[in-house]
Amino acid sequence: MDNNKILIQLEIAGKNYRLWINREDEELTRNAAKLISYKIGRYRKKFSADYVDEKDLLAMATLQLSMDKLKLEKKNDTSPFSEKIQQLTIELESFLKDE
């Protein structure tokens, strides 16, 4: 086994998982599991039914976290700025050549 890997145990939606992960990812992995558990708890309270299928709670938590990730990716998309900078650089170089 890779010396950089460690075995951790997580509980997500009432089920235990043993995972081999990179040592440097431990905190991130544990925080991700906590976030999933938090979201599931929020949806459980929101639906406030006596019995809500755990799969439904996982699906809603997954949907919400995926939407958050996609919003961040869209927000951090710098390609329009890169294209504009490239266009301005070409215009500036053309202007300086004409001088």
VENDAQUI-V450879 format. One line per field, one symbol per residue. ss: DSSP state (@ for helix, = for strand, . for the rest). psi: psi as a letter, one per 20 degrees, with the letter a starting at -180 (. if undefined). A space follows every 10 residues. Layout:
ss->???
psi->???
This chain:
ss->....====== ==..====== ==@@@@@@@@ @@@@@@@@@@ @@@@@@@... ...@@@@@@@ @@@@@@@@@@ @@@@@...@@ @@@@@@@@@@ @@@@@@@@.
psi->qpiiqqprpq ppljpppppp rpgijggggh hghggghggg gghghghkqg opphhggggg gggghggggh gggghjojhh ggggggghgg gghgghhh.
